[in-house]
Amino acid sequence: MKRFAALIDRLIYTRSRNSKLALIVDYLKHTPDPDRGWAIAALTESLDFPAVKAGTVRALLATRVDEELFRLSRHFVGDTAETAALLWPEKPLPFRGGVGVGHVDGAQPVEPPPAATREQSSQVSLPSPKGEGGLSVSEAVDALASATRSDAPAVVAALLDRLDADGRYALLKLALGGMRVGVSARLAKQAFAQAFGVPVDDVEELWHAIPPPYAPLFAWGEGRAERPDLADVAFFRPFMLAHPLEDATVDLADYAAEWKWDGIRVQIVHGGGETRIYSRGGEEISGAFPELVTAFDQDAVIDGELLVRGDAQGGEAASFNALQQRLGRKTVSKKMLADYPAFVRVYDLLAAGGDDLRGLPWTARRRRLEAFVPRLAASHFDLSQVIDATDFDDLAERRAGARDAAIEGVMLKRRDAPYVAGRRAGLWYKWKRDPLTADCVMMYAQRGNGRRASFYSDYTFGCWSEQGELLPVGKAYSGFTDEELNWLDKFVRDNTLNRFGPVREVEKSLVLEVAFDSIHASKRHKSGLAMRFPRVSRIRRDKPAEEADRIATLLAMAT
Amino acid sequence: MAKARTWIESHPHGIHVKPADVWIDPSRPVERAAVTHGHADHARSGHGSVYATPETLAIMALRYGVDAEASHNAAFPYGEGFERGGVKFSFHPAGHVLGSAQILMEYAGERIVVTGDYKRRADPTCARFEVVPCDIFVTEATFGLPVFRHPPTSDEIAKLIGAVRAEPGRSVLVGAYALGKAQRVIAELRGAGWDAPIYIHGALEKMCRLYAVHGVDLGELRLVSETDKAEMAGQIVLAPPSALNDRWSRRLPDPVTAMASGWMRVRQRARQRMVELPLVISDHADWDELTATIAEVNPRETWITHGSEDGLLRWCELHQRKARALHLVGRDLEEEA
């Protein structure tokens, strides 16, 4: 638990993705089974202990700590697990650091040995696995998993008693979830691949087929066992991805064109008697879309775009904004199901009837797909149509004319290409619609992270209301060069009106041309607008702030 | 015995000792001020007369332009004091920063101690807190919630040294308050065997020199402004917290941002400050020290000046101790904790 606790602590304070990766690699390499498997499952929120909930912990604390002191502390700290970890009464110790209870004056305390010689506290290397002693992650997992609702408080209490404050924090996060250390399933898989020198695509496939603590996966990674056999399991296949087309053109004799829909890319897998839905990163999102799980009754694997139907679109695909209502949910209410009905526009067929079709060229897969889709419920699945453009210019014209709320651009797929994981040169291209732009006024700025920690690099910008008031319409932190960032940073510092913690309010004088993929009505924002993928496209030093765009102009672009 | 509340009064801007017409740590100019220590939320300029320890007076001279030599000001070493209006004042070590003192007042058979800020654990840069028996104990409560338990300082210093050694190409930039915390971190590093020069922000220079004059050996210090970037790789740099993520930090080689403060105990606080290496090193008593000190001093009444008064009040209530909160204003130097 010490190593796991140290890992979590380091991840909390580490902002760079590469540093996070290095920490997890180190942990996976040097931690025994099954601890490392449970740990990685906990980091990726793949564990659930139904008998242990936040209420369990609160009730438990009430038996050990005065309720009022808990309430005051919880209010200050802002997180139940952390409050409980810090508050949990330790076995009475004399004052650490030398102040003894009952010590009057004069008596010098015994100081610990010189700090520099105490290697185990070193900041970067995690505590040595040897001599860890105490509680292991797997012991904790076993205890939590076998707890019942009635004995859960006693089980948790017994575990907490064996840990220090950092260990208690790790345990409670492990038990309750909500780790929030910025480790996605994708990052975890990359760490695994890097730790053991195996292809990340293989890890992607195997990961979801094997339950925590992933012992066969580690055995394979370390070369102690064959690659696990995945027959009869609803496992994830890594997605095939596209490069941006940029300024190139392609011959439509070699490439098929389809609309690129603005939903979320999903893979639906039926195998071993169950159906699972995976997002692009390989996270399972079946729980959020139960109607699709039920409706998908074929022994097959499809790749498609998950969308919701909108009334405004006459039952056709609605904008991404509408889809967002359905994302990030573990369970979903009946009202949600009715208000935002989900469906999948199917792009590809990766397996059917137990056959892996990924090695076939796109044309062959497409024939199979066209025959396959009619076997699915039309209410929840339809076929992504091939655009019958005569040539590239015709395609460009259609792309420019597409006004459908949910169309993001065009996909170009090489007709003779197999379905391969990741982005391969020349096989698939995405050709997004030209971004929309608006001239906005910088209102607030905030410092960035990591390399940009000393730069004001995140900008909130606004447009004019009918009443002549500047209302925020979005936030951008990309699109500029390093040189432009230097200039923007200086502008912020030289034109600060107010400081609110890390945020600076600036003189409303700088016009930024902001590019965005689309814009939607939104009740959450005072301006009534929400931009998708806003970024700074130009700094308009030449333009007076009064001539920036008005909210009404932006509303007219909304889909 | 006199009733304390008849001769000592709490106001939002300080504590007034009526028979002597002396204010303790007033936050606005008064005729006569007794000052516990040199931090800006306790020591201000513009008073008629200042009574303090010699070190505190020297700090006030450096920071606020108080004339330490002027005859209307007076310096009292620990254990000594003065009498005015029948009230006997004396200064006793508080263990907070160099020169910090608790002020004991005796009047008509009653003893009141005002702690100012204090801590109980060892600090190589200042005299250790002494328990002064009294009837009324006026305590701070910066960390008056049971979530605050500072780990041993030596562990935090080891963490800091470990971080520097782990990435020799980078510097570790420690945010530390310019009066007290910075010098303590340096002295603790020296005590742990860190002999290399320590690099400091210009804002720390004068105070470090003042500490050295008062016998606190800080070893070799170099100014960041006079040093090549490359020289600071693998080295420790100290700056006031406000400089951590400021343009100033760009002159350091890829710094790891650390911060030495009791607030670093709470992860979200540390994250808000964009700190990568939180060091829980505080010059204030933690919860265990606060509560044990009250138990040890065992006063008839406990008055709580600033911080998380509610938590400490609740503890007093649970332990059947008479207590009240004074609600002083302007005591919120978060950076200094």
Interface residues (C-beta under 8 A of the other chain):
Chain A: D9 I12 Y13 T14 R15 V65 D66 E68 L69 L72 S73 F76 V77 G78 D79 E82 T83 L86 L87 F95 R96 G97 G98 V99 V101 G102 V104 D105 Q108 P109 E111 P112 P113 P114 A115 A116 T117 R118 E119 S121 S122 Q123 V124 S125 A165 Y169 R447 N449 A453 S454 R493 G501 P502
Chain B: R120 R121 A122 R128 F129 E130 V131 L145 P146 V147 F148 R149 H150 P151 P152 T153 S154 D155 I157 A158 K159 L160 I161 G162 A163 R165 A166 E167 E188 G191 A192 G193 W194 N245 D246 R247 S249 R250 T257 R265 V266 R267 Q268 A270 R271 Q272 M274 V275 E276 L277 P278 D288 E289 A292 A295 E296 S308 D310 G311 R314 W315 L318
